[in-house]
Amino acid sequence: MAEFRTKASPTKTSPKRADGKSPQDQLDAFIDKYAPELAATARACLKKMRTRLPGAMQLVYDNYNALAIGFSPSDRPSEGIFSIVLFPRYVTLFFLQGTKVPDPKKLLQGSGKAVRTIRLESATDLDKPAVEELIAAALKSAKAPINHNTRGKLIIRAVLAKQRPRRPTK
């Protein structure tokens, strides 16, 4: 499969592909490549994040190592605040501007220049008070706010033809 990129205008719905698949159909197909338990966890996490961030643009990258669904106030990846990322063995919540987020309980992992992460065992991890505090702090310190009065959009940004297996090897 060749690399596929599409970008939607902020005022229009992300278009269907030539084969008639909507962005949600495409995302469902990407998630279906994972083990059923992991796919269920990812879908539940996405549902919670969509409820929490109704005006967010969701930017999807089906990359070599993982599937990433970013949440951003615009269609610019540089403004992204969170990503739900699926790896073959786990789901992770990425704080894309994580170095700006106060973390008194030391839950955030990573030592890079910007990103911090939390591994999610289940979607209920997103409801833990300490995680909710981190999400609120990330939203407060973000470069740009998410407008909760607008309707969010799902945008497939990149699909790489060459990918690692999406299920753990035995």
C-alpha positions in Angstrom: 0.0 0.0 0.0 1.4 3.4 -0.9 1.6 6.2 1.6 -1.7 8.0 1.8 -2.0 11.5 3.1 -5.1 13.7 3.4 -5.6 17.0 5.1 -9.0 18.6 5.7 -9.7 22.2 5.8 -10.7 23.4 9.3 -14.1 24.4 7.9 -14.9 21.1 6.0 -15.4 17.5 7.0 -12.4 15.3 6.2 -13.2 13.7 2.8 -13.9 10.1 2.0 -11.2 8.3 0.0 -11.7 7.2 -3.5 -12.7 3.7 -2.2 -15.6 5.3 -0.2 -14.0 4.8 3.3 -14.6 7.6 5.7 -11.8 8.6 8.1 -13.6 6.7 10.9 -13.8 3.6 8.7 -10.0 3.9 8.0 -9.2 4.4 11.7 -11.3 1.3 12.6 -9.4 -0.7 10.1 -6.1 0.5 11.6 -7.2 -0.5 15.1 -8.5 -3.9 13.9 -4.9 -4.9 13.1 -4.2 -5.1 16.8 -5.1 -7.9 19.2 -8.8 -7.7 20.2 -8.0 -6.9 23.9 -5.7 -4.1 23.0 -8.0 -2.8 20.3 -10.9 -2.7 22.8 -8.7 -0.7 25.3 -7.7 1.7 22.6 -11.3 2.3 21.5 -12.4 2.9 25.1 -9.5 5.3 25.6 -10.4 7.2 22.4 -14.1 7.4 23.4 -13.1 9.0 26.8 -10.7 11.4 25.2 -13.3 12.4 22.5 -15.8 13.1 25.3 -13.3 15.1 27.2 -12.0 17.1 24.2 -15.1 17.5 21.9 -13.6 20.4 19.8 -10.2 18.7 19.2 -8.9 17.8 15.8 -7.9 14.2 15.8 -4.8 13.6 13.6 -4.1 10.0 12.7 -0.7 8.6 11.8 -0.4 4.9 11.0 3.4 4.8 11.3 6.1 2.2 11.2 6.2 1.4 14.9 2.7 2.4 16.1 -0.7 3.9 15.4 -1.0 7.4 16.9 -4.2 9.4 17.2 -3.3 13.0 18.2 -5.6 15.6 19.8 -4.9 19.1 18.8 -6.7 22.5 18.7 -6.0 22.7 15.0 -4.8 20.6 12.1 -1.2 21.6 12.9 0.7 18.8 14.6 2.9 21.3 16.3 -0.1 22.4 18.4 -0.9 18.8 19.5 -1.5 18.3 23.2 -2.2 14.5 23.6 -1.9 11.3 21.6 -3.3 7.9 22.2 -0.7 5.6 20.8 -1.1 1.9 20.1 1.9 -0.4 20.2 1.6 -4.2 19.8 1.6 -4.8 23.6 0.2 -1.7 25.2 -1.6 1.7 24.8 0.0 4.9 25.9 -1.2 8.4 26.5 1.4 10.9 25.2 1.6 14.4 26.6 3.0 16.1 23.6 3.9 19.2 25.5 4.7 17.2 28.6 7.7 19.0 29.9 5.4 22.0 30.7 3.1 19.8 32.8 3.6 19.9 36.5 3.9 16.3 37.8 4.1 16.3 41.6 3.3 12.5 41.8 6.0 11.7 39.2 3.6 9.7 36.9 4.9 10.9 33.6 7.7 8.9 32.0 10.3 10.0 29.5 13.3 12.3 29.4 13.0 13.9 25.9 12.8 17.6 25.2 9.0 17.8 24.9 7.0 14.5 25.3 6.1 12.6 28.4 3.9 9.4 28.6 1.7 7.3 30.8 1.1 3.6 29.9 -2.6 2.8 30.1 -3.6 -0.6 31.3 -7.3 0.2 30.7 -9.4 3.2 29.8 -10.3 3.6 33.5 -6.7 4.8 34.0 -7.9 8.1 32.4 -10.4 8.5 35.2 -7.9 8.3 38.0 -7.7 11.6 39.9 -3.9 12.0 39.4 -4.2 11.4 35.6 -7.2 13.8 35.3 -5.1 16.4 37.1 -2.2 15.9 34.6 -4.7 16.2 31.7 -6.1 19.4 33.1 -2.6 20.8 33.7 -1.6 19.9 30.1 -4.7 21.7 28.7 -3.9 24.7 30.9 -0.3 24.9 29.8 -0.9 24.1 26.1 0.4 26.4 23.3 -3.1 26.9 22.0 -6.5 26.0 23.7 -9.0 23.5 22.3 -12.2 25.3 21.4 -14.9 23.0 23.0 -17.6 24.9 21.3 -16.6 23.7 17.8 -17.0 20.2 16.4 -13.8 18.2 16.3 -12.7 16.4 13.1 -10.9 13.2 12.4 -8.1 13.6 9.8 -6.0 10.8 8.4 -2.6 12.4 8.1 -0.2 9.6 7.2 -0.3 5.8 6.5 3.0 4.2 5.9 3.2 1.1 3.6 6.0 -0.5 5.6 5.0 -1.2 9.2 6.1 -3.5 12.0 3.6 -6.2 13.0 0.7 -4.9 15.0 0.3 -8.0 17.2 3.0 -9.3 19.5 5.1 -12.1 18.1 5.0 -15.3 20.1 
